[in-house]
Amino acid sequence: MLNPIQSARLRTVESFSIKQPCTVEIRAKLPRGDWIWPALWMLPKRNAYGSWPASGEIDIMESRGNAAGYASGGVNAFGSTLHWGPYTTANRYPMTHKDYTLSSGDFTQNFHTFGLQWTETGLFTYLDDPKNVILNVPFNQTFWQRGKFPSGTDNPWVGRGNAAPFDQEFYILMNVAVGGVSGYFPDSDGGGKPWSDKKGSAANDFWGAKNQWYSTWQGENAAMQVDWVKVTKL
């Protein structure tokens, strides 16, 4: 069957891109609802170093709409990540990933500012205030050195500086997805997940279990609400 849910994304690939030094801030309220996947990303405009993830990806924020008790983190948590590597299965994102959990409440109750500061010497993400750093990645070595890739692997960033692939223009993408079979909602986490990433019937199984999750989607509370986006060249 066709995917049963339509969701939205806004991206500036045709209108706006920027490179370091800069700050990017997005003030948003995150959605509540089982298996909803909000994300604030920056993606390379021209893929200067090859296909994903060789040209990099900056995930300022990724979260899940599930309840706070969900094993991988629900509406009270989010993660910031850099994706990079010479090919898909050599993506070293676990080396540049951090999670953050609120001490009380969740991200659906109030607007929060999800920020990125990106310079020639490194980048960091933050929540509400640049002093509240989530993920900090200094460019104190090349990503090739950082990744310790197998011998014989071609280096897509050879001859470039420590920042590569994060030395090119990126555009902004604000996205709300649902479900998926990428592992972002792991099969092993339980939580009543009504489909398996390993089966070809994922969309059918998801829709067949509609009565289990649709009641957790409550109107605009199931939407990612964006107040403003601010980009500053440093």
N, C-alpha and C positions, 0 to 999 in steps of 0.2 A: 504494500500500500504506500501511497504518498505520505510524507511526514504529516501527521494530523494537526500540528500546531504551527501557526505562522507567528514569527517573532520579528523584531525590528533591529536594524543597526543604522547608525549614522557614521559616515567616514568622510575624511577631508582629502582623500587621495587625489581628487580632481581640482581641489581649490586651495589647499594649504598644506605645507610641510615645513619642517624646521629641523635644524641640527644644533648641537651644542655650540656655545654656552647658552642655556635657557632654563626657564622653569615652566612647567605645565601644571595647572591646577584645574580640577573638575569637582564642582560641588554637587553632590547627588545624594538622594535617598534610595536605598537598595530595595529590591522587591522581596516580598515574602510569598512563599508557595513551594511545595515540594517539587524538586527537580528543575527549578528555574536557576539559570546560570548567568548572572550579570558580569560584565567585564569592561574594563577601561584599558585599552591597549594602545601602543604605538608600533607601527609597522614600517619597514623600509619602503621608500617610494619606488626605488629602481632595482632592488635586489642586486646591489653592486658586486656581491661576493658569491652569488649563486642562489639556488633554490633553498627553501626553508629547511633547517634553521641557520644556514651558513651566513645569511645576511642579517640575522638577529631579529629579535622581537622583545619589546619592553612591555611587560604586563604590570601596569601601575596598580591595578586592583582586579582580583577575581574572587567571587564569592559564590555561595549557594543559598537558595531560598528556603532550604529545609530548616526545621526547628533547631534550636541551639544544641540539642543533645545528639545531633547527627555526627557520626564518628569522624568524618573527614572535615567537619566544621560547617556550621550552618549560618544563620542570619546574624550571629554575633561575632563572626570572624571573617577575615579575608586574607589573601596571600598576594605578595608581590614577587615577580619572577623575571629573570632574563633567560631567554631561550637562545642558544648558540651551539654550533657544532658543524663539522664538515658535511654531515649527512644525518638523516632523521634518527637512525638508531644510535648515533653518537651525540645526541643532544645532551649537553651537560647542565641542563637547567637545575638539577638538584644542588649544584654547587653555588648557585646564585638564586636562592629562594628563601623567603622568610614568611612565616604566618604571624598574624596578630589577632588577638581575641580581646574584646571589650571586657572590662571588669564587671560591668553591669549593663543591662539593656541590650539592644541590638541595633543594627544599621538600618532597620526599617522604620525606626521611631523618629529619627531626626536627620536633617541634612548634615553631611560631613564633607570636608574637603580632602580629596585624595590627590596628593601632589608628587611631582617629580622635579628634582634639580639635577641638571645634566651639564657637566663641564668637560674640558679637555683632560682633566685629571681623575674623573670618576663620576659616578651618579649615585643618587640615593632617592628612595621614595619616602613619603611621610604621610601622616594622618593629622589633618587640621592645622598643624604648626610644623615648620621645618625642623624644630628641635625634637619633635617626636618621630625619629627616624625608624622606618620599618626595615627596608633592605638597603644596605650600603655596599657598593662595589667600587673600590678604588681601581684605577687603571695603572697599577704599579707593576704589572707584568703583562705580556701579551696573553690573549685568550688561548692561543695555541699552547703556551707554557702552562697556563692554568688547567687546561683540559687533560693533559697527559694522554694524548690519543695514541692508539697502537702504531707501532713502527710500520712504515709503508703507506700510511695515510697521507693523502695530499692536503697540504695546508692552504685553505682558500684565502688566508690573510697574509701570505708571505710578502715580506717587504713593506708591510704597513705598520703603523704605530700601535701602541698598546691598546688604544681604544677600539680598533677594528674588531668586529663589524659595527660598533656603535660610534662611528665617525662619519656617518652619512645622513642625508635628510630622511626623517620619519614623518608619517602622517598620523592623525588621531583616529581611532576607531572606538565607538561606544556601542556595545552590543548586549543584547539579551537573547540568550539561547535557551533551549530546553533539552534536558536529557543528553543524548548522544552516546556513542560507543567508543570514545577516546580514552576512557578510564578516569575521567574527572569525577564521575560518580562510580567508585570502584565496586565491582561485584561483591567483594569480600566485606564491604562495610555494612551490609544488611540494611537496616532501616526501612524495610519493606520495599526495596527497589523491585519494581515489577517486570524488569527485563534483564537480559544478560548481554553483555558486550560481545560474547562469543557466538551468539545465535544470529542467524540472518533474519529472524522474525522480530527484531527488537521493536520496531515501530508498531507492529501489530500488538505485541504483548503490552507495550506501554499504553496504547489506546484501549486495549481490552480491560485494563485495570483502572480506567478513568474514575470509577467510583471511589477508589482509594485515595486519590490525590487531588482531584479537581475541587473538592470542597475547601482545600487550603488556599485556593486562589480567590482572593476577595477584591474584585474591582481594581481600582487604581493602586491598591496595596500590592498587587502582583506586577506592577510596572516599576522600572527604574526611572525615577523622576530626576531630571537634571535641571538644576537651578541656573548654573552658568559654567562657562569654560573660559579660562584666562591663560594666555601664553605670553611670557615676558622674555625678551631677548636680553641676556646679561652682558 
